[in-house]
Amino acid sequence: MSVIEVSELRKSYGGRAVVDGVSFAVEEGEIFGILGPNGAGKTTTVECVEGLRIPDAGRVRVTGLDPVADHARVARVLGAQLQESELQAKLTVREALELYTAFHDEPLDWRPLAERLGLTQKLTTRFGKLSGGQKQRLFIALALVGNPRVVVLDELTTGLDPRARRDTWELIEDIRANGVTVLLVTHFMEEAQRLCDRIAVIDKGRIAALDTPAGLIHRSAGATVISFTPSAPLDAHELNTLPALASIEDRDGRLTLSGTDETVNAVITLLARRHVTAHQLRVVDATLDDAFLDLTQEATA
Ligand SMILES: Nc1ncnc2c1ncn2[C@@H]1O[C@H](COP(=O)(O)OP(=O)(O)OP(=O)(O)O)[C@@H](O)[C@H]1O
């Protein structure tokens, strides 16, 4: 049984479908990413998983339980990251940890958790005085203190500096290493590529693609990019008919072509045949960034 099952989920506001038939399943121990442009329906989807919004249609199950009908039981297995507005500025870190411990039947001891999250020195600091990174670490601690099987983290590293972001990534890997399943909403491609086992790309309320990060990159039209400045102009028709070509750009005589390994080999053969030298030749793999733009543009078209 999957830890999270979402099937044909739909939610509309004022007659506009913001989640329009989303289905996915998250397996035990996975870090599953939800990636998409602003307003794609990511938060609405995960809030249906948390039982905070009621779907118009479709089925959501968390460890086999309905998050709305079985809200109290789901709250025991699912840890959700709070939004900033949900904690009082005057509450100290210790008070927040004690308060959230009291909400759960079988909580973890918050002390080692605070230690692992680097909060021990901050126990007497009020929430309002914490830095952005410290607040995020406290939110992670509060999401984990109930000893959940699943945690939902929405835009966890937004607003963090690169160091704090990397620390947070290590924490998430650590959480998973302890057997917790992670559902992660993110805007950051690097974050998704580094952390997620699988990613659902959501665009306009629908799943545009669902795959591993490497799978998404390979699936996108231009998985490999070759760029060079030819020593003499090349024939446009010959370039445009290269096999598996996804895109071609000529910027002040520097050519950038995306496609597959087949495209790259054909470019090299063409250069040799025409006795043209390629200056500053670069071949790079596309990133998840490229794949994301490709996939979400595709869905727009
Ligand atoms: N309670 C609500 N009432 C009306 N419209 C809403 C409500 N909640 C969300 N929406 C709209 O639904 C759409 C999807 O919102 P959602 O927050 O799920 O997107 P998102 O993918 O999480 O976006 P972002 O990346 O910007 O956080 C948006 O256009 C938003 O304005």
The ligand as a MOL file (V3000), in Angstrom:
LIG
                    3D

  0  0  0     0  0            999 V3000
M  V30 BEGIN CTAB
M  V30 COUNTS 31 33 0 0 0
M  V30 BEGIN ATOM
M  V30 1 N -9.2340 29.7010 -0.8550 0
M  V30 2 C -9.1090 30.0830 -2.1330 0
M  V30 3 N -10.0750 30.7980 -2.7510 0
M  V30 4 C -9.9750 31.1730 -4.0330 0
M  V30 5 N -8.9170 30.8810 -4.8300 0
M  V30 6 C -7.9280 30.1790 -4.2790 0
M  V30 7 C -7.9650 29.7500 -2.9160 0
M  V30 8 N -6.8300 29.0630 -2.6600 0
M  V30 9 C -6.1000 29.0680 -3.8030 0
M  V30 10 N -6.7600 29.7300 -4.7740 0
M  V30 11 C -6.2870 29.9240 -6.1600 0
M  V30 12 O -6.0010 28.6500 -6.6830 0
M  V30 13 C -4.8440 28.6980 -7.5230 0
M  V30 14 C -3.8510 27.6520 -7.0560 0
M  V30 15 O -3.3440 28.0370 -5.7910 0
M  V30 16 P -2.2290 27.2120 -5.0170 0
M  V30 17 O -1.8980 27.9710 -3.7940 0
M  V30 18 O -2.6810 25.8100 -4.8570 0
M  V30 19 O -1.0410 27.2690 -6.0620 0
M  V30 20 P 0.4930 26.9430 -5.8620 0
M  V30 21 O 0.8460 26.0640 -7.0030 0
M  V30 22 O 0.7640 26.4430 -4.5030 0
M  V30 23 O 1.1350 28.3710 -6.0870 0
M  V30 24 P 2.4310 29.0790 -5.4530 0
M  V30 25 O 3.5990 28.3920 -6.0560 0
M  V30 26 O 2.2810 30.4730 -5.9450 0
M  V30 27 O 2.3200 28.9260 -3.9780 0
M  V30 28 C -4.3260 30.1160 -7.4670 0
M  V30 29 O -4.7520 30.8000 -8.6170 0
M  V30 30 C -4.9630 30.6800 -6.2200 0
M  V30 31 O -5.1740 32.0600 -6.3590 0
M  V30 END ATOM
M  V30 BEGIN BOND
M  V30 1 1 1 2
M  V30 2 1 2 3
M  V30 3 2 2 7
M  V30 4 2 3 4
M  V30 5 1 4 5
M  V30 6 2 5 6
M  V30 7 1 6 7
M  V30 8 1 6 10
M  V30 9 1 7 8
M  V30 10 2 8 9
M  V30 11 1 9 10
M  V30 12 1 10 11
M  V30 13 1 11 12
M  V30 14 1 11 30
M  V30 15 1 12 13
M  V30 16 1 13 14
M  V30 17 1 13 28
M  V30 18 1 14 15
M  V30 19 1 15 16
M  V30 20 2 16 17
M  V30 21 1 16 18
M  V30 22 1 16 19
M  V30 23 1 19 20
M  V30 24 2 20 21
M  V30 25 1 20 22
M  V30 26 1 20 23
M  V30 27 1 23 24
M  V30 28 2 24 25
M  V30 29 1 24 26
M  V30 30 1 24 27
M  V30 31 1 28 29
M  V30 32 1 28 30
M  V30 33 1 30 31
M  V30 END BOND
M  V30 END CTAB
M  END
